[in-house]
Structures are given as C-alpha cells and as structure tokens.
Amino acid sequence: MSETEIQAVMEELNMTKKLWWLHDSYWHATLVKALGAEKANELNLEANERFFRKYTLMLIKKKKIRRPVRYPIFICTEMKT
C-alpha cells in the first residue's frame, strides 16, 4: 500500500470517527427530548459502562493492558459524606 493510499484510509477513518461522535450527540439530544435529561443520562451511563467493559476486555486480550489487580482493602461500596 502506497503512502498516498495509507493517507486516504486514515482520512476516511478520521471522518468516520467524527461522524460517529456527531451521531452520538444527536442520539443523546433525542433521548433528552423524549425521556428527559435524567433518564437520558442514566441510559447513556449504562451504555458507556457496557462499552468500556467490552473495550477493556479487548485490550486485555490483545495484551495492550494488564488486568487490574483488586485490593479488597481499598474497595469502597459506599461514599460517606
């Protein structure tokens, strides 16, 4: 693949990323309009948690990152104010 072809592929990839972000912002705005901000944010958080769990597992499988070590003494289940 030539340098020009690689550059064209990279530009296409960047455009796709920009369009995905635009789609995501429109989707969230539509949810806010239809369901209200609180419910839209709740659904957005759930989707993000699922995405990042999958993304983290993919990075671990590809050996890009290591599985986090869990230290039970530091795990907090409830914030105290």
PyMOL Python script that loads the backbone (N, CA, C, O; Angstrom):
from pymol import cmd

cmd.read_pdbstr("""\
ATOM      1  N   MET A   1       0.862  -1.173   0.000  1.00  0.00           N
ATOM      2  CA  MET A   1       0.000   0.000   0.000  1.00  0.00           C
ATOM      3  C   MET A   1       0.908   1.235   0.000  1.00  0.00           C
ATOM      4  O   MET A   1       1.847   1.328   0.791  1.00  0.00           O
ATOM      5  N   SER A   2       0.619   2.162  -0.881  1.00  0.00           N
ATOM      6  CA  SER A   2       1.442   3.360  -1.001  1.00  0.00           C
ATOM      7  C   SER A   2       1.134   4.348   0.126  1.00  0.00           C
ATOM      8  O   SER A   2       0.126   4.229   0.823  1.00  0.00           O
ATOM      9  N   GLU A   3       2.011   5.305   0.283  1.00  0.00           N
ATOM     10  CA  GLU A   3       1.820   6.346   1.305  1.00  0.00           C
ATOM     11  C   GLU A   3       0.531   7.130   1.046  1.00  0.00           C
ATOM     12  O   GLU A   3      -0.178   7.491   1.985  1.00  0.00           O
ATOM     13  N   THR A   4       0.233   7.390  -0.213  1.00  0.00           N
ATOM     14  CA  THR A   4      -0.997   8.098  -0.592  1.00  0.00           C
ATOM     15  C   THR A   4      -2.236   7.288  -0.218  1.00  0.00           C
ATOM     16  O   THR A   4      -3.216   7.837   0.287  1.00  0.00           O
ATOM     17  N   GLU A   5      -2.187   5.986  -0.467  1.00  0.00           N
ATOM     18  CA  GLU A   5      -3.318   5.112  -0.115  1.00  0.00           C
ATOM     19  C   GLU A   5      -3.494   5.037   1.393  1.00  0.00           C
ATOM     20  O   GLU A   5      -4.620   5.056   1.891  1.00  0.00           O
ATOM     21  N   ILE A   6      -2.395   4.951   2.115  1.00  0.00           N
ATOM     22  CA  ILE A   6      -2.464   4.922   3.583  1.00  0.00           C
ATOM     23  C   ILE A   6      -3.075   6.211   4.101  1.00  0.00           C
ATOM     24  O   ILE A   6      -3.918   6.188   4.998  1.00  0.00           O
ATOM     25  N   GLN A   7      -2.651   7.335   3.538  1.00  0.00           N
ATOM     26  CA  GLN A   7      -3.200   8.641   3.945  1.00  0.00           C
ATOM     27  C   GLN A   7      -4.699   8.707   3.677  1.00  0.00           C
ATOM     28  O   GLN A   7      -5.452   9.230   4.498  1.00  0.00           O
ATOM     29  N   ALA A   8      -5.139   8.181   2.531  1.00  0.00           N
ATOM     30  CA  ALA A   8      -6.568   8.187   2.196  1.00  0.00           C
ATOM     31  C   ALA A   8      -7.366   7.343   3.181  1.00  0.00           C
ATOM     32  O   ALA A   8      -8.457   7.736   3.594  1.00  0.00           O
ATOM     33  N   VAL A   9      -6.833   6.196   3.557  1.00  0.00           N
ATOM     34  CA  VAL A   9      -7.504   5.330   4.532  1.00  0.00           C
ATOM     35  C   VAL A   9      -7.592   6.033   5.884  1.00  0.00           C
ATOM     36  O   VAL A   9      -8.629   5.981   6.545  1.00  0.00           O
ATOM     37  N   MET A  10      -6.513   6.687   6.293  1.00  0.00           N
ATOM     38  CA  MET A  10      -6.504   7.401   7.575  1.00  0.00           C
ATOM     39  C   MET A  10      -7.518   8.545   7.586  1.00  0.00           C
ATOM     40  O   MET A  10      -8.201   8.760   8.587  1.00  0.00           O
ATOM     41  N   GLU A  11      -7.618   9.273   6.481  1.00  0.00           N
ATOM     42  CA  GLU A  11      -8.599  10.355   6.389  1.00  0.00           C
ATOM     43  C   GLU A  11     -10.020   9.810   6.473  1.00  0.00           C
ATOM     44  O   GLU A  11     -10.879  10.405   7.123  1.00  0.00           O
ATOM     45  N   GLU A  12     -10.268   8.682   5.817  1.00  0.00           N
ATOM     46  CA  GLU A  12     -11.590   8.049   5.871  1.00  0.00           C
ATOM     47  C   GLU A  12     -11.926   7.609   7.300  1.00  0.00           C
ATOM     48  O   GLU A  12     -13.050   7.789   7.769  1.00  0.00           O
ATOM     49  N   LEU A  13     -10.949   7.038   7.972  1.00  0.00           N
ATOM     50  CA  LEU A  13     -11.142   6.616   9.356  1.00  0.00           C
ATOM     51  C   LEU A  13     -11.446   7.810  10.257  1.00  0.00           C
ATOM     52  O   LEU A  13     -12.347   7.740  11.094  1.00  0.00           O
ATOM     53  N   ASN A  14     -10.709   8.893  10.095  1.00  0.00           N
ATOM     54  CA  ASN A  14     -10.962  10.091  10.896  1.00  0.00           C
ATOM     55  C   ASN A  14     -12.349  10.670  10.633  1.00  0.00           C
ATOM     56  O   ASN A  14     -13.019  11.122  11.561  1.00  0.00           O
ATOM     57  N   MET A  15     -12.780  10.659   9.380  1.00  0.00           N
ATOM     58  CA  MET A  15     -14.125  11.153   9.046  1.00  0.00           C
ATOM     59  C   MET A  15     -15.194  10.272   9.695  1.00  0.00           C
ATOM     60  O   MET A  15     -16.190  10.774  10.217  1.00  0.00           O
ATOM     61  N   THR A  16     -14.981   8.971   9.658  1.00  0.00           N
ATOM     62  CA  THR A  16     -15.933   8.045  10.282  1.00  0.00           C
ATOM     63  C   THR A  16     -16.023   8.300  11.781  1.00  0.00           C
ATOM     64  O   THR A  16     -17.117   8.292  12.347  1.00  0.00           O
ATOM     65  N   LYS A  17     -14.887   8.525  12.424  1.00  0.00           N
ATOM     66  CA  LYS A  17     -14.889   8.832  13.862  1.00  0.00           C
ATOM     67  C   LYS A  17     -15.664  10.104  14.147  1.00  0.00           C
ATOM     68  O   LYS A  17     -16.460  10.141  15.085  1.00  0.00           O
ATOM     69  N   LYS A  18     -15.451  11.148  13.358  1.00  0.00           N
ATOM     70  CA  LYS A  18     -16.165  12.414  13.555  1.00  0.00           C
ATOM     71  C   LYS A  18     -17.664  12.230  13.379  1.00  0.00           C
ATOM     72  O   LYS A  18     -18.461  12.765  14.150  1.00  0.00           O
ATOM     73  N   LEU A  19     -18.044  11.466  12.354  1.00  0.00           N
ATOM     74  CA  LEU A  19     -19.470  11.223  12.121  1.00  0.00           C
ATOM     75  C   LEU A  19     -20.087  10.414  13.252  1.00  0.00           C
ATOM     76  O   LEU A  19     -21.244  10.638  13.608  1.00  0.00           O
ATOM     77  N   TRP A  20     -19.332   9.474  13.826  1.00  0.00           N
ATOM     78  CA  TRP A  20     -19.857   8.693  14.947  1.00  0.00           C
ATOM     79  C   TRP A  20     -20.109   9.602  16.145  1.00  0.00           C
ATOM     80  O   TRP A  20     -21.141   9.475  16.803  1.00  0.00           O
ATOM     81  N   TRP A  21     -19.180  10.520  16.442  1.00  0.00           N
ATOM     82  CA  TRP A  21     -19.377  11.450  17.559  1.00  0.00           C
ATOM     83  C   TRP A  21     -20.598  12.330  17.311  1.00  0.00           C
ATOM     84  O   TRP A  21     -21.362  12.611  18.234  1.00  0.00           O
ATOM     85  N   LEU A  22     -20.779  12.759  16.074  1.00  0.00           N
ATOM     86  CA  LEU A  22     -21.947  13.569  15.740  1.00  0.00           C
ATOM     87  C   LEU A  22     -23.231  12.768  15.951  1.00  0.00           C
ATOM     88  O   LEU A  22     -24.190  13.268  16.540  1.00  0.00           O
ATOM     89  N   HIS A  23     -23.248  11.530  15.472  1.00  0.00           N
ATOM     90  CA  HIS A  23     -24.395  10.642  15.685  1.00  0.00           C
ATOM     91  C   HIS A  23     -24.681  10.494  17.170  1.00  0.00           C
ATOM     92  O   HIS A  23     -25.835  10.576  17.589  1.00  0.00           O
ATOM     93  N   ASP A  24     -23.647  10.277  17.967  1.00  0.00           N
ATOM     94  CA  ASP A  24     -23.806  10.073  19.405  1.00  0.00           C
ATOM     95  C   ASP A  24     -24.421  11.305  20.075  1.00  0.00           C
ATOM     96  O   ASP A  24     -25.290  11.174  20.937  1.00  0.00           O
ATOM     97  N   SER A  25     -23.977  12.478  19.687  1.00  0.00           N
ATOM     98  CA  SER A  25     -24.536  13.698  20.296  1.00  0.00           C
ATOM     99  C   SER A  25     -25.997  13.891  19.895  1.00  0.00           C
ATOM    100  O   SER A  25     -26.813  14.305  20.719  1.00  0.00           O
ATOM    101  N   TYR A  26     -26.335  13.596  18.640  1.00  0.00           N
ATOM    102  CA  TYR A  26     -27.731  13.687  18.210  1.00  0.00           C
ATOM    103  C   TYR A  26     -28.598  12.667  18.945  1.00  0.00           C
ATOM    104  O   TYR A  26     -29.723  12.970  19.344  1.00  0.00           O
ATOM    105  N   TRP A  27     -28.069  11.465  19.120  1.00  0.00           N
ATOM    106  CA  TRP A  27     -28.806  10.415  19.807  1.00  0.00           C
ATOM    107  C   TRP A  27     -29.113  10.842  21.242  1.00  0.00           C
ATOM    108  O   TRP A  27     -30.245  10.701  21.707  1.00  0.00           O
ATOM    109  N   HIS A  28     -28.108  11.360  21.938  1.00  0.00           N
ATOM    110  CA  HIS A  28     -28.321  11.785  23.319  1.00  0.00           C
ATOM    111  C   HIS A  28     -29.331  12.933  23.384  1.00  0.00           C
ATOM    112  O   HIS A  28     -30.207  12.937  24.249  1.00  0.00           O
ATOM    113  N   ALA A  29     -29.215  13.897  22.483  1.00  0.00           N
ATOM    114  CA  ALA A  29     -30.163  15.017  22.465  1.00  0.00           C
ATOM    115  C   ALA A  29     -31.590  14.526  22.222  1.00  0.00           C
ATOM    116  O   ALA A  29     -32.538  15.052  22.804  1.00  0.00           O
ATOM    117  N   THR A  30     -31.738  13.524  21.366  1.00  0.00           N
ATOM    118  CA  THR A  30     -33.054  12.957  21.094  1.00  0.00           C
ATOM    119  C   THR A  30     -33.616  12.273  22.339  1.00  0.00           C
ATOM    120  O   THR A  30     -34.803  12.400  22.641  1.00  0.00           O
ATOM    121  N   LEU A  31     -32.757  11.549  23.061  1.00  0.00           N
ATOM    122  CA  LEU A  31     -33.206  10.912  24.306  1.00  0.00           C
ATOM    123  C   LEU A  31     -33.626  11.946  25.337  1.00  0.00           C
ATOM    124  O   LEU A  31     -34.637  11.768  26.015  1.00  0.00           O
ATOM    125  N   VAL A  32     -32.862  13.021  25.462  1.00  0.00           N
ATOM    126  CA  VAL A  32     -33.205  14.086  26.413  1.00  0.00           C
ATOM    127  C   VAL A  32     -34.582  14.653  26.069  1.00  0.00           C
ATOM    128  O   VAL A  32     -35.415  14.856  26.952  1.00  0.00           O
ATOM    129  N   LYS A  33     -34.813  14.904  24.796  1.00  0.00           N
ATOM    130  CA  LYS A  33     -36.096  15.466  24.359  1.00  0.00           C
ATOM    131  C   LYS A  33     -37.252  14.500  24.634  1.00  0.00           C
ATOM    132  O   LYS A  33     -38.322  14.917  25.076  1.00  0.00           O
ATOM    133  N   ALA A  34     -37.029  13.211  24.372  1.00  0.00           N
ATOM    134  CA  ALA A  34     -38.101  12.222  24.506  1.00  0.00           C
ATOM    135  C   ALA A  34     -38.323  11.762  25.940  1.00  0.00           C
ATOM    136  O   ALA A  34     -39.461  11.537  26.349  1.00  0.00           O
ATOM    137  N   LEU A  35     -37.233  11.619  26.716  1.00  0.00           N
ATOM    138  CA  LEU A  35     -37.348  10.990  28.033  1.00  0.00           C
ATOM    139  C   LEU A  35     -36.942  11.881  29.200  1.00  0.00           C
ATOM    140  O   LEU A  35     -37.137  11.516  30.360  1.00  0.00           O
ATOM    141  N   GLY A  36     -36.382  13.037  28.901  1.00  0.00           N
ATOM    142  CA  GLY A  36     -35.886  13.919  29.952  1.00  0.00           C
ATOM    143  C   GLY A  36     -34.407  13.669  30.210  1.00  0.00           C
ATOM    144  O   GLY A  36     -33.876  12.599  29.915  1.00  0.00           O
ATOM    145  N   ALA A  37     -33.759  14.685  30.769  1.00  0.00           N
ATOM    146  CA  ALA A  37     -32.307  14.633  30.965  1.00  0.00           C
ATOM    147  C   ALA A  37     -31.885  13.527  31.922  1.00  0.00           C
ATOM    148  O   ALA A  37     -30.894  12.843  31.666  1.00  0.00           O
ATOM    149  N   GLU A  38     -32.608  13.337  33.013  1.00  0.00           N
ATOM    150  CA  GLU A  38     -32.209  12.333  33.998  1.00  0.00           C
ATOM    151  C   GLU A  38     -32.205  10.926  33.404  1.00  0.00           C
ATOM    152  O   GLU A  38     -31.236  10.186  33.575  1.00  0.00           O
ATOM    153  N   LYS A  39     -33.269  10.553  32.714  1.00  0.00           N
ATOM    154  CA  LYS A  39     -33.348   9.220  32.113  1.00  0.00           C
ATOM    155  C   LYS A  39     -32.321   9.071  30.979  1.00  0.00           C
ATOM    156  O   LYS A  39     -31.693   8.021  30.842  1.00  0.00           O
ATOM    157  N   ALA A  40     -32.153  10.121  30.172  1.00  0.00           N
ATOM    158  CA  ALA A  40     -31.171  10.071  29.078  1.00  0.00           C
ATOM    159  C   ALA A  40     -29.765   9.860  29.632  1.00  0.00           C
ATOM    160  O   ALA A  40     -28.991   9.075  29.085  1.00  0.00           O
ATOM    161  N   ASN A  41     -29.436  10.558  30.711  1.00  0.00           N
ATOM    162  CA  ASN A  41     -28.112  10.397  31.315  1.00  0.00           C
ATOM    163  C   ASN A  41     -27.940   9.014  31.936  1.00  0.00           C
ATOM    164  O   ASN A  41     -26.855   8.435  31.880  1.00  0.00           O
ATOM    165  N   GLU A  42     -29.000   8.491  32.520  1.00  0.00           N
ATOM    166  CA  GLU A  42     -28.956   7.136  33.096  1.00  0.00           C
ATOM    167  C   GLU A  42     -28.677   6.094  31.998  1.00  0.00           C
ATOM    168  O   GLU A  42     -27.839   5.210  32.173  1.00  0.00           O
ATOM    169  N   LEU A  43     -29.385   6.209  30.874  1.00  0.00           N
ATOM    170  CA  LEU A  43     -29.180   5.281  29.763  1.00  0.00           C
ATOM    171  C   LEU A  43     -27.793   5.457  29.141  1.00  0.00           C
ATOM    172  O   LEU A  43     -27.150   4.479  28.761  1.00  0.00           O
ATOM    173  N   ASN A  44     -27.341   6.697  29.041  1.00  0.00           N
ATOM    174  CA  ASN A  44     -26.013   6.969  28.497  1.00  0.00           C
ATOM    175  C   ASN A  44     -24.932   6.355  29.380  1.00  0.00           C
ATOM    176  O   ASN A  44     -23.970   5.781  28.868  1.00  0.00           O
ATOM    177  N   LEU A  45     -25.078   6.468  30.691  1.00  0.00           N
ATOM    178  CA  LEU A  45     -24.121   5.881  31.619  1.00  0.00           C
ATOM    179  C   LEU A  45     -24.094   4.359  31.477  1.00  0.00           C
ATOM    180  O   LEU A  45     -23.024   3.752  31.453  1.00  0.00           O
ATOM    181  N   GLU A  46     -25.267   3.752  31.383  1.00  0.00           N
ATOM    182  CA  GLU A  46     -25.336   2.291  31.217  1.00  0.00           C
ATOM    183  C   GLU A  46     -24.637   1.849  29.934  1.00  0.00           C
ATOM    184  O   GLU A  46     -23.878   0.879  29.937  1.00  0.00           O
ATOM    185  N   ALA A  47     -24.895   2.563  28.840  1.00  0.00           N
ATOM    186  CA  ALA A  47     -24.263   2.225  27.557  1.00  0.00           C
ATOM    187  C   ALA A  47     -22.747   2.405  27.638  1.00  0.00           C
ATOM    188  O   ALA A  47     -21.997   1.571  27.130  1.00  0.00           O
ATOM    189  N   ASN A  48     -22.296   3.479  28.267  1.00  0.00           N
ATOM    190  CA  ASN A  48     -20.862   3.714  28.404  1.00  0.00           C
ATOM    191  C   ASN A  48     -20.186   2.647  29.253  1.00  0.00           C
ATOM    192  O   ASN A  48     -19.084   2.204  28.929  1.00  0.00           O
ATOM    193  N   GLU A  49     -20.832   2.232  30.329  1.00  0.00           N
ATOM    194  CA  GLU A  49     -20.267   1.175  31.172  1.00  0.00           C
ATOM    195  C   GLU A  49     -20.101  -0.119  30.377  1.00  0.00           C
ATOM    196  O   GLU A  49     -19.072  -0.787  30.479  1.00  0.00           O
ATOM    197  N   ARG A  50     -21.096  -0.465  29.598  1.00  0.00           N
ATOM    198  CA  ARG A  50     -21.013  -1.679  28.776  1.00  0.00           C
ATOM    199  C   ARG A  50     -19.908  -1.566  27.729  1.00  0.00           C
ATOM    200  O   ARG A  50     -19.129  -2.498  27.526  1.00  0.00           O
ATOM    201  N   PHE A  51     -19.855  -0.407  27.066  1.00  0.00           N
ATOM    202  CA  PHE A  51     -18.836  -0.198  26.043  1.00  0.00           C
ATOM    203  C   PHE A  51     -17.431  -0.310  26.635  1.00  0.00           C
ATOM    204  O   PHE A  51     -16.589  -1.030  26.098  1.00  0.00           O
ATOM    205  N   PHE A  52     -17.174   0.398  27.740  1.00  0.00           N
ATOM    206  CA  PHE A  52     -15.827   0.410  28.302  1.00  0.00           C
ATOM    207  C   PHE A  52     -15.445  -0.936  28.914  1.00  0.00           C
ATOM    208  O   PHE A  52     -14.266  -1.288  28.933  1.00  0.00           O
ATOM    209  N   ARG A  53     -16.418  -1.688  29.411  1.00  0.00           N
ATOM    210  CA  ARG A  53     -16.124  -3.044  29.885  1.00  0.00           C
ATOM    211  C   ARG A  53     -15.649  -3.905  28.716  1.00  0.00           C
ATOM    212  O   ARG A  53     -14.651  -4.616  28.829  1.00  0.00           O
ATOM    213  N   LYS A  54     -16.364  -3.838  27.596  1.00  0.00           N
ATOM    214  CA  LYS A  54     -16.002  -4.602  26.403  1.00  0.00           C
ATOM    215  C   LYS A  54     -14.653  -4.139  25.848  1.00  0.00           C
ATOM    216  O   LYS A  54     -13.818  -4.966  25.479  1.00  0.00           O
ATOM    217  N   TYR A  55     -14.438  -2.830  25.789  1.00  0.00           N
ATOM    218  CA  TYR A  55     -13.201  -2.273  25.278  1.00  0.00           C
ATOM    219  C   TYR A  55     -12.011  -2.687  26.154  1.00  0.00           C
ATOM    220  O   TYR A  55     -10.951  -3.038  25.637  1.00  0.00           O
ATOM    221  N   THR A  56     -12.189  -2.645  27.465  1.00  0.00           N
ATOM    222  CA  THR A  56     -11.130  -3.055  28.390  1.00  0.00           C
ATOM    223  C   THR A  56     -10.790  -4.525  28.194  1.00  0.00           C
ATOM    224  O   THR A  56      -9.614  -4.885  28.146  1.00  0.00           O
ATOM    225  N   LEU A  57     -11.807  -5.382  28.080  1.00  0.00           N
ATOM    226  CA  LEU A  57     -11.556  -6.806  27.851  1.00  0.00           C
ATOM    227  C   LEU A  57     -10.832  -7.047  26.533  1.00  0.00           C
ATOM    228  O   LEU A  57      -9.975  -7.926  26.445  1.00  0.00           O
ATOM    229  N   MET A  58     -11.172  -6.272  25.513  1.00  0.00           N
ATOM    230  CA  MET A  58     -10.496  -6.395  24.225  1.00  0.00           C
ATOM    231  C   MET A  58      -9.016  -6.015  24.358  1.00  0.00           C
ATOM    232  O   MET A  58      -8.151  -6.704  23.816  1.00  0.00           O
ATOM    233  N   LEU A  59      -8.723  -4.931  25.070  1.00  0.00           N
ATOM    234  CA  LEU A  59      -7.337  -4.510  25.260  1.00  0.00           C
ATOM    235  C   LEU A  59      -6.551  -5.531  26.078  1.00  0.00           C
ATOM    236  O   LEU A  59      -5.374  -5.767  25.809  1.00  0.00           O
ATOM    237  N   ILE A  60      -7.193  -6.135  27.070  1.00  0.00           N
ATOM    238  CA  ILE A  60      -6.533  -7.177  27.862  1.00  0.00           C
ATOM    239  C   ILE A  60      -6.223  -8.379  26.975  1.00  0.00           C
ATOM    240  O   ILE A  60      -5.122  -8.927  27.028  1.00  0.00           O
ATOM    241  N   LYS A  61      -7.187  -8.786  26.166  1.00  0.00           N
ATOM    242  CA  LYS A  61      -6.998  -9.939  25.280  1.00  0.00           C
ATOM    243  C   LYS A  61      -5.868  -9.707  24.289  1.00  0.00           C
ATOM    244  O   LYS A  61      -5.118 -10.629  23.968  1.00  0.00           O
ATOM    245  N   LYS A  62      -5.742  -8.466  23.798  1.00  0.00           N
ATOM    246  CA  LYS A  62      -4.680  -8.135  22.843  1.00  0.00           C
ATOM    247  C   LYS A  62      -3.354  -7.828  23.548  1.00  0.00           C
ATOM    248  O   LYS A  62      -2.362  -7.491  22.903  1.00  0.00           O
ATOM    249  N   LYS A  63      -3.353  -7.950  24.881  1.00  0.00           N
ATOM    250  CA  LYS A  63      -2.170  -7.699  25.700  1.00  0.00           C
ATOM    251  C   LYS A  63      -1.654  -6.264  25.576  1.00  0.00           C
ATOM    252  O   LYS A  63      -0.451  -6.013  25.650  1.00  0.00           O
ATOM    253  N   LYS A  64      -2.588  -5.331  25.386  1.00  0.00           N
ATOM    254  CA  LYS A  64      -2.238  -3.906  25.359  1.00  0.00           C
ATOM    255  C   LYS A  64      -2.199  -3.349  26.780  1.00  0.00           C
ATOM    256  O   LYS A  64      -1.453  -2.415  27.075  1.00  0.00           O
ATOM    257  N   ILE A  65      -3.014  -3.937  27.651  1.00  0.00           N
ATOM    258  CA  ILE A  65      -3.027  -3.575  29.066  1.00  0.00           C
ATOM    259  C   ILE A  65      -3.124  -4.856  29.880  1.00  0.00           C
ATOM    260  O   ILE A  65      -3.464  -5.914  29.351  1.00  0.00           O
ATOM    261  N   ARG A  66      -2.825  -4.755  31.165  1.00  0.00           N
ATOM    262  CA  ARG A  66      -2.967  -5.904  32.057  1.00  0.00           C
ATOM    263  C   ARG A  66      -4.267  -5.789  32.836  1.00  0.00           C
ATOM    264  O   ARG A  66      -4.778  -4.696  33.079  1.00  0.00           O
ATOM    265  N   ARG A  67      -4.783  -6.945  33.217  1.00  0.00           N
ATOM    266  CA  ARG A  67      -5.988  -6.975  34.043  1.00  0.00           C
ATOM    267  C   ARG A  67      -5.685  -6.252  35.359  1.00  0.00           C
ATOM    268  O   ARG A  67      -4.649  -6.508  35.973  1.00  0.00           O
ATOM    269  N   PRO A  68      -6.559  -5.367  35.795  1.00  0.00           N
ATOM    270  CA  PRO A  68      -6.314  -4.642  37.043  1.00  0.00           C
ATOM    271  C   PRO A  68      -6.247  -5.592  38.243  1.00  0.00           C
ATOM    272  O   PRO A  68      -6.950  -6.600  38.295  1.00  0.00           O
ATOM    273  N   VAL A  69      -5.403  -5.253  39.182  1.00  0.00           N
ATOM    274  CA  VAL A  69      -5.313  -6.008  40.423  1.00  0.00           C
ATOM    275  C   VAL A  69      -6.304  -5.390  41.396  1.00  0.00           C
ATOM    276  O   VAL A  69      -6.356  -4.169  41.548  1.00  0.00           O
ATOM    277  N   ARG A  70      -7.082  -6.226  42.049  1.00  0.00           N
ATOM    278  CA  ARG A  70      -8.069  -5.727  43.008  1.00  0.00           C
ATOM    279  C   ARG A  70      -7.546  -5.922  44.415  1.00  0.00           C
ATOM    280  O   ARG A  70      -7.179  -7.027  44.815  1.00  0.00           O
ATOM    281  N   TYR A  71      -7.521  -4.858  45.136  1.00  0.00           N
ATOM    282  CA  TYR A  71      -7.100  -4.892  46.531  1.00  0.00           C
ATOM    283  C   TYR A  71      -8.340  -4.650  47.393  1.00  0.00           C
ATOM    284  O   TYR A  71      -8.785  -3.510  47.527  1.00  0.00           O
ATOM    285  N   PRO A  72      -8.902  -5.714  47.980  1.00  0.00           N
ATOM    286  CA  PRO A  72     -10.165  -5.587  48.717  1.00  0.00           C
ATOM    287  C   PRO A  72     -10.154  -4.510  49.805  1.00  0.00           C
ATOM    288  O   PRO A  72     -11.193  -3.914  50.088  1.00  0.00           O
ATOM    289  N   ILE A  73      -9.014  -4.259  50.407  1.00  0.00           N
ATOM    290  CA  ILE A  73      -8.978  -3.264  51.479  1.00  0.00           C
ATOM    291  C   ILE A  73      -9.313  -1.866  50.978  1.00  0.00           C
ATOM    292  O   ILE A  73      -9.783  -1.026  51.746  1.00  0.00           O
ATOM    293  N   PHE A  74      -9.071  -1.610  49.679  1.00  0.00           N
ATOM    294  CA  PHE A  74      -9.314  -0.275  49.123  1.00  0.00           C
ATOM    295  C   PHE A  74     -10.655  -0.156  48.428  1.00  0.00           C
ATOM    296  O   PHE A  74     -11.033   0.942  48.021  1.00  0.00           O
ATOM    297  N   ILE A  75     -11.374  -1.229  48.281  1.00  0.00           N
ATOM    298  CA  ILE A  75     -12.650  -1.191  47.568  1.00  0.00           C
ATOM    299  C   ILE A  75     -13.716  -0.630  48.503  1.00  0.00           C
ATOM    300  O   ILE A  75     -13.911  -1.123  49.614  1.00  0.00           O
ATOM    301  N   CYS A  76     -14.391   0.393  48.039  1.00  0.00           N
ATOM    302  CA  CYS A  76     -15.420   1.059  48.824  1.00  0.00           C
ATOM    303  C   CYS A  76     -16.753   0.866  48.117  1.00  0.00           C
ATOM    304  O   CYS A  76     -16.867   1.129  46.920  1.00  0.00           O
ATOM    305  N   THR A  77     -17.742   0.417  48.837  1.00  0.00           N
ATOM    306  CA  THR A  77     -19.046   0.199  48.214  1.00  0.00           C
ATOM    307  C   THR A  77     -19.958   1.406  48.400  1.00  0.00           C
ATOM    308  O   THR A  77     -20.973   1.519  47.713  1.00  0.00           O
ATOM    309  N   GLU A  78     -19.623   2.292  49.297  1.00  0.00           N
ATOM    310  CA  GLU A  78     -20.496   3.431  49.559  1.00  0.00           C
ATOM    311  C   GLU A  78     -19.649   4.630  49.937  1.00  0.00           C
ATOM    312  O   GLU A  78     -18.714   4.512  50.729  1.00  0.00           O
ATOM    313  N   MET A  79     -19.974   5.783  49.372  1.00  0.00           N
ATOM    314  CA  MET A  79     -19.275   7.023  49.718  1.00  0.00           C
ATOM    315  C   MET A  79     -19.884   7.581  50.993  1.00  0.00           C
ATOM    316  O   MET A  79     -21.105   7.685  51.109  1.00  0.00           O
ATOM    317  N   LYS A  80     -19.059   7.931  51.922  1.00  0.00           N
ATOM    318  CA  LYS A  80     -19.541   8.552  53.156  1.00  0.00           C
ATOM    319  C   LYS A  80     -19.278  10.048  53.090  1.00  0.00           C
ATOM    320  O   LYS A  80     -18.177  10.492  52.761  1.00  0.00           O
ATOM    321  N   THR A  81     -20.304  10.805  53.406  1.00  0.00           N
ATOM    322  CA  THR A  81     -20.153  12.272  53.355  1.00  0.00           C
ATOM    323  C   THR A  81     -20.141  12.867  54.730  1.00  0.00           C
ATOM    324  O   THR A  81     -20.022  14.084  54.875  1.00  0.00           O
TER     325      THR A  81
END
""", "prot")
cmd.dss("prot")
cmd.show_as("cartoon", "prot")
cmd.util.cbc("prot")
cmd.orient("prot")
